[in-house]
Amino acid sequence: MANEMTVVGNLTADPELRYTSAGVAMARFTVASTPRVRDKETNEYRDGEPLFLTCTAWRAVAEHLAESLTKGARVVVVGRLRQSRWEDDKGEKRSMIQLDVDEVGPSLRFATAKVVKLNRSGGDGFTPAFDGDDAWASASAERPAVAA
């Protein structure tokens, strides 16, 4: 995919888990990725300009992320870039680039992790339920009761 990317960085806050009216889990989080750059004058490395990237994970990935990772965790995130466009209250055009997450996990560069495999049936666990509307704005922090 042309717009697929991998970003490594730290969570700026705990992931926020919500559910759509259809009961689909979604988690939103921000990753801060700061490159190391060489200062040509001092010949030493320093922190470069940080990138703050808003990410959205869906379904099982969202729930696992919210259970497993917290603010400050160093993560590796793989996903697809998506640009949202809208007009604000003053009629000014706005846009934002976000990452729709396919995979996310802890970076093991400076930490260790214990993986617990879950046995679940059905669904791929990460296909976004994005339908063009702002699903986040209408999502709830509580899982709705879905009729069987």
C-alpha positions as CSV (number, residue, x, y, z in Angstrom):
1,M,0.0,0.0,0.0
2,A,1.3,3.4,-0.9
3,N,0.1,5.1,2.3
4,E,1.1,2.4,4.8
5,M,3.6,3.4,7.4
6,T,5.3,2.3,10.6
7,V,5.9,4.7,13.4
8,V,7.9,4.1,16.6
9,G,7.3,6.4,19.6
10,N,5.8,6.9,23.0
11,L,2.1,7.1,24.0
12,T,1.4,10.6,25.2
13,A,-1.6,9.4,27.3
14,D,-3.5,6.2,28.1
15,P,-5.4,5.0,25.0
16,E,-9.1,6.0,25.2
17,L,-11.5,3.1,24.5
18,R,-15.0,3.8,23.2
19,Y,-17.7,1.8,21.5
20,T,-19.8,2.8,18.5
21,S,-23.6,2.5,18.7
22,A,-23.3,-0.9,16.9
23,G,-20.9,-2.1,19.7
24,V,-17.7,-1.8,17.7
25,A,-14.7,-1.0,19.9
26,M,-12.4,1.8,18.9
27,A,-9.4,3.3,20.7
28,R,-7.8,6.6,20.0
29,F,-4.3,7.4,21.1
30,T,-1.4,9.7,20.2
31,V,2.2,8.6,19.5
32,A,5.0,11.1,19.9
33,S,8.0,10.1,17.7
34,T,11.2,12.1,18.1
35,P,14.1,11.4,15.8
36,R,17.7,11.7,16.8
37,V,19.6,14.1,14.6
38,R,23.3,14.9,14.4
39,D,24.2,18.5,15.1
40,K,26.9,19.4,12.4
41,E,28.4,22.2,14.5
42,T,29.0,20.1,17.7
43,N,29.1,16.7,16.0
44,E,26.8,15.4,18.7
45,Y,23.3,13.9,18.5
46,R,20.3,15.7,19.9
47,D,16.5,15.3,19.8
48,G,14.9,16.5,16.6
49,E,11.4,17.9,16.0
50,P,8.8,15.6,17.5
51,L,5.9,14.2,15.4
52,F,2.6,13.8,17.2
53,L,0.4,11.4,15.3
54,T,-3.2,10.6,16.2
55,C,-4.0,7.0,15.8
56,T,-7.3,5.0,15.8
57,A,-7.5,1.2,16.3
58,W,-10.7,-0.8,15.9
59,R,-12.3,-4.0,17.3
60,A,-10.1,-6.5,19.1
61,V,-6.9,-4.5,18.5
62,A,-8.6,-1.5,20.2
63,E,-9.6,-3.5,23.2
64,H,-6.2,-5.3,23.5
65,L,-4.4,-2.0,23.2
66,A,-6.4,-0.4,25.9
67,E,-5.8,-3.3,28.2
68,S,-2.1,-3.6,27.5
69,L,-0.5,-0.2,27.0
70,T,-0.4,3.0,29.0
71,K,1.0,6.5,28.8
72,G,4.7,6.6,28.2
73,A,4.9,3.1,26.7
74,R,7.2,2.9,23.7
75,V,5.2,1.4,20.8
76,V,5.5,0.2,17.2
77,V,2.4,1.1,15.2
78,V,1.7,0.0,11.6
79,G,-1.3,1.5,9.8
80,R,-2.6,3.5,6.9
81,L,-2.7,7.3,6.7
82,R,-6.0,9.0,6.3
83,Q,-6.7,12.7,5.8
84,S,-9.9,14.2,7.2
85,R,-11.2,17.5,5.9
86,W,-13.9,19.7,7.4
87,E,-15.0,23.3,8.0
88,D,-14.8,24.8,11.5
89,D,-17.5,27.0,13.1
90,K,-16.0,30.1,11.4
91,G,-16.2,28.4,7.9
92,E,-12.4,27.9,7.7
93,K,-11.3,24.7,6.0
94,R,-9.3,22.4,8.2
95,S,-7.6,19.0,7.7
96,M,-5.9,16.5,9.8
97,I,-3.8,13.4,9.0
98,Q,-4.4,10.3,11.2
99,L,-3.3,6.7,11.2
100,D,-5.8,3.9,11.0
101,V,-4.0,1.2,12.9
102,D,-3.5,-2.4,11.6
103,E,-1.0,-3.5,14.2
104,V,0.4,-2.1,17.4
105,G,2.6,-3.5,20.1
106,P,5.2,-2.6,22.7
107,S,8.8,-1.8,21.5
108,L,11.2,-4.2,23.1
109,R,14.2,-1.9,22.6
110,F,14.1,-0.6,26.2
111,A,11.6,-3.0,27.8
112,T,10.4,-6.6,28.0
113,A,6.9,-7.9,27.5
114,K,5.0,-11.1,28.2
115,V,2.6,-12.0,25.4
116,V,-0.6,-13.8,26.3
117,K,-2.4,-15.4,23.3
118,L,-6.2,-15.1,23.3
119,N,-8.5,-17.7,21.8
120,R,-11.3,-15.9,20.0
121,S,-13.4,-16.8,17.1
122,G,-14.7,-14.8,14.2
123,G,-13.6,-11.5,12.7
124,D,-10.3,-10.2,11.7
125,G,-10.0,-8.0,14.7
126,F,-8.7,-4.9,13.0
127,T,-10.9,-3.9,10.0
128,P,-11.9,-0.3,10.5
129,A,-15.7,0.5,10.7
130,F,-15.1,3.9,9.2
131,D,-18.1,5.0,7.1
132,G,-17.1,8.6,6.4
133,D,-18.8,10.1,9.5
134,D,-16.8,11.0,12.6
135,A,-17.3,7.7,14.5
136,W,-15.3,9.0,17.4
137,A,-17.7,11.9,18.1
138,S,-20.7,9.6,18.3
139,A,-19.0,6.8,20.2
140,S,-19.6,6.0,23.9
141,A,-17.2,4.9,26.6
142,E,-19.6,2.1,27.5
143,R,-20.3,-1.0,25.3
144,P,-23.9,-0.8,24.2
145,A,-26.2,-3.8,24.7
146,V,-26.5,-5.5,21.3
147,A,-29.5,-7.7,20.6
148,A,-28.6,-11.3,19.8
